[in-house]
Amino acid sequence: MNRSPFPISPQDRPHQRSTDLSRPRVAVIGAGPAGSTAARILAERGAEVRLFEARRLPRTKVCGGGLTPKAQRLVPPSALVTVERRVDRVELRGR
């Protein structure tokens, strides 16, 4: 006997987990550099990706959109056409 006050039949469960792993569904939380890169790579590999960000984009960044050399390796070549200026050397001087 079902004692639940809210009986649930299989037809009432629209969000059942899919057993089809050929195209996984992924939610990425945070559209910063890491989240955006993860979302792009997952999508390129066939995942259905939803990218969520709490704040409105584009937003002002303290680094001015700068990328480290390590991060630049993850940028697709087609996106590199947007590079305005490269900085090869920075000197930091203390007192």
C-alpha positions as CSV (number, residue, x, y, z in Angstrom):
1,M,0.0,0.0,0.0
2,N,1.3,3.4,-1.0
3,R,1.2,5.7,2.1
4,S,2.5,8.8,0.4
5,P,0.1,11.7,0.4
6,F,1.5,12.5,-3.1
7,P,1.6,9.4,-5.2
8,I,4.0,9.8,-8.1
9,S,3.6,7.7,-11.2
10,P,6.4,7.4,-13.8
11,Q,4.4,9.7,-16.2
12,D,4.6,12.4,-13.5
13,R,8.4,12.5,-13.6
14,P,9.4,14.5,-16.6
15,H,13.1,15.0,-15.4
16,Q,14.2,11.4,-15.2
17,R,17.9,10.8,-15.5
18,S,18.9,9.8,-18.9
19,T,20.9,6.6,-19.4
20,D,22.1,7.9,-22.8
21,L,25.7,9.0,-22.1
22,S,26.5,9.6,-25.8
23,R,25.6,13.3,-25.3
24,P,25.9,14.2,-21.6
25,R,24.0,17.3,-20.4
26,V,26.3,19.6,-18.3
27,A,25.6,22.8,-16.3
28,V,28.7,25.0,-15.8
29,I,28.3,27.6,-13.0
30,G,30.4,30.7,-13.5
31,A,31.3,32.2,-16.8
32,G,34.8,33.4,-15.8
33,P,37.9,32.1,-17.5
34,A,37.7,28.6,-16.0
35,G,34.0,28.1,-16.5
36,S,33.9,29.5,-20.0
37,T,36.9,27.3,-21.0
38,A,35.3,24.2,-19.5
39,A,32.0,24.9,-21.2
40,R,33.7,25.4,-24.6
41,I,35.8,22.3,-24.3
42,L,32.8,20.2,-23.2
43,A,30.7,21.5,-26.0
44,E,33.5,20.8,-28.6
45,R,33.5,17.2,-27.3
46,G,29.8,16.8,-27.8
47,A,28.2,17.6,-24.5
48,E,25.0,19.7,-24.3
49,V,26.2,22.6,-22.2
50,R,24.4,25.4,-20.3
51,L,26.6,28.1,-18.9
52,F,25.3,30.1,-16.0
53,E,26.6,33.4,-14.7
54,A,25.2,35.5,-11.8
55,R,26.3,38.9,-13.2
56,R,25.7,40.6,-16.5
57,L,28.3,40.1,-19.2
58,P,30.5,41.6,-20.4
59,R,31.8,43.2,-17.2
60,T,34.7,45.3,-16.3
61,K,37.8,43.3,-15.4
62,V,40.7,44.5,-13.3
63,C,43.1,42.7,-15.6
64,G,41.7,44.4,-18.6
65,G,41.1,41.1,-20.3
66,G,44.7,39.9,-20.0
67,L,45.5,36.2,-20.4
68,T,48.5,34.4,-19.0
69,P,50.6,32.4,-21.5
70,K,49.2,29.2,-20.0
71,A,45.6,30.4,-20.5
72,Q,46.4,31.6,-24.1
73,R,47.1,28.0,-25.1
74,L,43.4,27.2,-24.3
75,V,42.0,29.9,-26.5
76,P,40.9,28.7,-29.9
77,P,43.0,30.2,-32.8
78,S,39.9,31.8,-34.3
79,A,39.5,33.9,-31.1
80,L,43.0,35.2,-31.3
81,V,42.1,37.7,-34.0
82,T,40.5,39.8,-31.2
83,V,43.9,40.4,-29.5
84,E,44.6,44.1,-29.5
85,R,48.1,44.1,-28.0
86,R,50.6,41.6,-26.6
87,V,52.8,42.3,-23.7
88,D,55.9,40.2,-23.6
89,R,57.5,41.6,-20.5
90,V,56.5,43.3,-17.3
91,E,58.9,44.7,-14.7
92,L,57.8,45.0,-11.1
93,R,59.9,47.3,-8.9
94,G,59.7,47.7,-5.2
95,R,61.2,50.4,-3.1
